[in-house]
Amino acid sequence: MRARPAVLLALMSTLFVAGCLPPASSPPADRPAADGTLDPDGTDTPEEFAGDIRASATLAEEYWGQVFQRSGTAFEPVRQIVPYEREGELDCAGEPLPRNNAVYCSAGDFIAYDVNWAFAAFRQLGDAFVYYLLGHEYAHGIQARLGIQKRFTIEQELQADCMAGAFIGDKARGGRLTMQENDTSELADGLAAVGDDPGQPWFAEGAHGTAEQRMDAFANGYENSLTNCGL
């Protein structure tokens, strides 16, 4: 990911006001390698995808470690990040994990993701979506560490979107992530793709929020850091 942070909110707002989301732009020539440097030969390969997964996990661990350190609280990173390919290949507290999903499992303190689904999203939407995906699931791990349990699923999920926005925004402002304008459309497309279907009751178990609600939550965290994420 790489970009001018000031562009993000304006472009996201424009996309939603327009009522349609353009397809993700072609991947930029430079992409971040797993060590945080730019990879001038980046392509949409499995190797690049794996590198972005590692880089986003490393930066999320770094970010939350710093947040906890500032508050004088000990921090334990999420224990493991695990790819899977088949439905039921992994389980969380005895519940098999479905395909086309990514989850944080508090029972085992791990993040798991369907690697085929995530790679397809990476190729369609771009590397920015990988940072959002890992940022969102890592936020659930932080909620577990802080003992945050909202009454409704949608509250838990929108807070995690805000926290993911804070992670990406703070790392961009701190120079650990650089972004280009196409990354904003990648994030917009990704958030639109994971919004609830029309007609989903907001209070339903498993509700995550509409595309617009998720965009607003993410943008709030991106712009204001963790201040308005309810932590």
N, C-alpha and C positions, 0 to 999 in steps of 0.2 A: 504494500500500500504506500502511496505517496501523494501529498497534496497540500494545497494551501488551505488551512483549516477554516479561514473566514468564508470560503466558498460554500461549505457544507450546508449550513442551515438555509441559506438563501436558495440554493439549488433544490434542496429537499422540499422547501415550501413551494417553489415554483412547480415542481413535479406534481404535487398533490393538488394545487389550485387548478392546474391544467387538466386534472382528472385522468391522466394516462401516464404510464411509465414507459420510456423508451427502452429498447433492448440494451443490454450492457455493451459498453464500448469494447473495441478490440483491446487485448491486453497490452499494457505499455511495455516499452523496450526494457525498462529497468524494474526489477522487483526485489523485495528484501530477501536475502538469504537467511538461513536459520541463525546465523551469528549476528543479525541485525544490520549487516551491510547490504548494499544494493548488488543484485545479481544482474549484470548487463546482458546475459544470454537467457533470461527467463522465458520459458514457454509454458503452455498449459499441459505439462507432463505430470505423470504420477510422482516423479521425483520432486518437482516444484511444489506440488500439492503437499507432499509429506514435509517438505521444508517449511512451508507456510504454517502447517499444523504445529510443528515444533517451535517455530518462531513465535506464534501467537500464544502458545502455552507458556513459553519462557517469559514473555513480556507480561502476561497476566500474573504469573507467579511473582515476578519482580514488582509489578504495580501494587498488588495487594500486600506484599511484604512491606513495602514502603508505607502504605496507608496504616497498617497495623503498628508499625514501628513508631509512627508519629503519634499514635494514640497511646503508646506505652503498653501495647498488648502483644503477647507472643503469637506468632503466626506459624501455622502448619500448612504447607502447600497441599493442594489436592493430591491424593496418593498416587493416582495413575490415570492416564488417558489411553483408552483402549478402542481400537477399531474392530468392527465385526462385519460379517458379510451375510449371514443367514439369520432369519427370524428364529429366535429361541436359542441362538448360539451363546448368548450371554443372558444372565438374569439379574434382577435387582430385588433382593429380599424374596426370592422365589418366584418373582413375576418375570416371564420371558420378555426380552426387549424386542419390539417389532422392527421390521425393516423401515427404511425411509424416515429415520428419526435420529435425534441426538438427545442424550439425557445426562443429568447428574444424578448419581445414585448415592444417597447419604448412607445407606446401609453398608456399602463397601468403600465409601469415599472415593469414587472414581467417576470420570466422565467417559461415556461410551458413545460412539457414533457409527452409523452405517456408512462404511467407507465408500461403497459404490454410489450411494445417494449423495454423500457429501462431495465426492469427486465430480459427479455430474453437475452439482450446483456450482462448484468452483469453476468448471469449464464454461458453464452458461453465464454465470453472474460475475465471476472474477475473484481475485484473492481477497478483496475487502470483505466478502461474505464469510470467509474462513475466520477472519479476526472477530467479526461479529458473533459467529456461531460459538467459537471457543470463549469469547468474552461473556456471552450470555450464560453458558453452562457453568463457567467458573464463578459467575455471580451467584448462581444457586449454591455452589459450594461455600461461598462467603456467607450467604444467608444462613446456611446450616451452622456455620461456626459462630455466628452471632445470635443464634437462637430465634431467628425471625420466622414466624409462621403466621401468615395473613389468614383472615377469615375466608376469603375467596381466592380461588386459583388465579383469576385475572389480576388481582392485586400483587400476588407473588411474581407473576410473569412480567408485568409492566415495570415493577421495581427492578427486576433483573435486566430488562431492556435499558432502563435508565443507567444502571451500574455499568453495563457494557458500553454505553455511550460515553460515560465518564472515563472509563479505561482507555478507549480509543482517543477521545479528545485530549485527555491529559498527556498521553504518550505522544500525540502529534505536537502539542504545544511544547512539550519537553524535548522534542527533537529525536525521540526514540522511534517514532514512526513518521515517515514523510508520505504525503498523499498527492495524487493528481486529481484533476477534476473528474475523470472517469470513475474514480473510486466513490464519489458521492452518488453517482447513478447506480453503481454496483450495490451500495448500501441501501439505496431507495428500492431497487428491484428486489433485493433480498428480504427486506422488511415487508414489502408488499406480498411476497410469495409466502411468508409464514403467518400472515394475518388470518384470523378466523373467517370461516365461510359466512356469507350473508345469512342473517337469521339466527346465528348462534347466540343463545341467551348469555348475557354478560355474567350471570351468576352461576352458570353451569360448571360442573366439575370438569376441569381440563381446559376451560376457556382461557385464551391468551390475550385477546384483544383484537380489534379490527386493525387493518393495515395502518389506518390513520392514527389510531391510539398508540400502536407500537412505534410508529415513526415519531410521534410527539414525545413519547417517553424517552426514546433513544436520543433525540435532538436535545431534550432538556438536560440529560446527563452530559452530552457532548459539549453543550454551551456553558453549563453552570457547574460542571464537575459533580461531585457527590452531594453538593449543598441541598439540592431539591429532590434527592432520591429517597428521602425518608429514613436515612441511617442515623 
